[in-house]
Amino acid sequence: MTMPDDDILAPRKSGSGPHSRAGLSGRKADGPIIDQDGYEIRPETLEQGFREFRFEFGKDGQFSGNPFGNLTREQRILRLEAIAKLLDVAFILPGTNIRYGIDGLIGLIPVVGDIITTAISLWLVREARALGAPWYITARMLGNVAVDGVVGLVPLAGDAFDVMFRANMRNVRLLRRWLDKQPRQ
């Protein structure tokens, strides 16, 4: 449905013309739902499309705390690997073979950037612990995050260290090696 050129130049006053919305409150829409390409959308397909965005609440209105749905163990590991790659090696410095991620970019913001990236790295360690990683693996992961966070506080030199050290990739590699040694469940 297109708007006549006259309406673009001089819009109609509220309540006049065939496109008026006056008096629509309380009425159910008549006719099919049409998308921007002119195809009809059935209401049941709309309901299916929005189910994945629904949040479940537990007892007493408490949020269940899992916005990602019920992921399998392997899906959770793949998600951790994807986040680590985004943080540490997502981009290539043009003209070189140096890879960096958003950790290096966000780290350029003094103090606040390093706090944000350290928090994300700590979330990765928490996820590893939730996957069953033992204390010695999580301790090494926390050590990597601590070194990355403390050295990252040094202006410029810390950001260069961030790019080269890649704490998140190291942590995911540690987790993956430990998981590969575990018997399949």
N, C-alpha and C positions, 0 to 999 in steps of 0.2 A: 504494500500500500504506500503510495507516494504522496507527498504533499504538493499541492499546486503552487506554482511560482508566486502567485499573489499572496499566499499565506506566509511564504518565506520573507517577503518584503514588508508586508503589513499583517502581522498575526491577527487572527480573529479574537474578538473579545470573549471572555469566559461565558459559556452557556449558549453560544450561538454556533450554528452550522452543523453539518453532519458528523463532525469529529468531536463534538462536545462531550465532556465527561460529566456534565451536570445531571444529577438524578441517577447516577449509577450505583451509589452506595446502597448496599443491602440487596442488590440484584446479582444473580448468578450470570456469568458471561455466557452468551449464546454462541453456538458455532464452535468449530474446531480451533485448536491452537496451531498457529502457523509459524514456522521458523523463518529466519531471514532470507532463505533461499526459496521460500514459497511452498515448502513441503509441510504436510500435516504431521503434527506430533501427537501421538496417542498419550493420554494421561498416565497409563500404566508404565510407559517407558520413562516418564519423568520421575515417578516414584522410585524406580530401580536405579536411576542415575544418581539420586541424592541419598541413597541408603549408605554409601560409603562415607558420607560426611556427617553421619549421625553420631552423637556421643552417647555412650551408655552411662547411666547413673546407677549407683548401687543403693544400698540401704541408706535411708535418711537423706537422700539427695546428694550423697558423696560421689564425686567423679571417680570412675574406675582407674584413671591414670594411664591409659594406654591409647593414645591417639593414633597409633600406627596399626591398630587391629591385632589380631592374633597371627604373628609371624612365626614361621618355623625357625628352628635353630640356624639352618643354613641361610635363610633370608636375613636374619639378624646379623650374621657374620658378613654377608655381602653388603648390607647397609653400612656396617662399620668400615669395611674396606672402601666403599664409595666415599664416605665422609672423610676418611683419612686421605684419599687421593685428592679430593677437592681442597682440603686444607693444606696439603704439602706439595703436590706435583701436578696440579691441574693445567698449568700454563707453561709455555716455553718462552724464555727471553729471546726476542727476535735477534737473529744473527749469531746466536750461541746455542749451546746444547744445555744451558742451565734451566732446570725446571723449578718452578715455584708455585705456591698455592695462595689461597686467600689468607692463610695464616701470616705469610710474609707481608701481604698488603695491609691487613687490619693492624698488624704489629707496627706499622709506620705511625699510627696514632699513638702519641706518647702515653704511657701508663695504661690508659683505658683499653687500648687495642690489645695490649699484652694480657690484661685481666680477662678480656672477652675470649681470646684464643686459648688461654689456660683453662678457662671454665669449660669450653667445648672439649678440650683434651681430657679434662677430668671426667666429663660425661662418658667419653669413650672407655675410660678405665672402669667406670661404674658399670657400663654395659658388659665389659669383659668379665667382671666379677659376677654379674647376673647370669652369664653364660657358664659359670662354674669354674673360672680360672682360679687356681690356688693362690695362696698368699704370696709365695715367692715370685710368681709371674706378675701379680698386681703390684708388688713392691718394686720390681724393675720398671714396670710401666710408670708408676708414680715418680720414680727417680728420673726417667726420661722427661716427664712433664715438668718436674721441678727444675731440671737443668735448662730446659727450653724456656720456661717462664722467667727464671732469674736472669739468665744471660740475655734474654730478649728485652729486658728492661733497659739495657745499655743502648743509648741512642745510636742508630745506624749500624754500628758493629754488631749489636744484638740482633738486628733485623737480617743482616748478612748471615749470621750464625743460624738464625731460624730457617733460612732458605736451605742451608747446607745440612743441618742436623736432622731435620725431618722426624721429629719425635713421634708424630702420629703414625707414620708409615712403619717406624721401628716397633711401635706398640702393637699394631695390627699384625706385623710379621711374627712377633713374640707369641701373640695369642694364637695365630694360625699354626705355628709349629707345635705348640702345646696341644691344640685340638687335633692335629694330625696324628699325634702319638696316642690319643685316647681311643678306646674301642668304640665302635659304632653302636649306637643305641637303637 
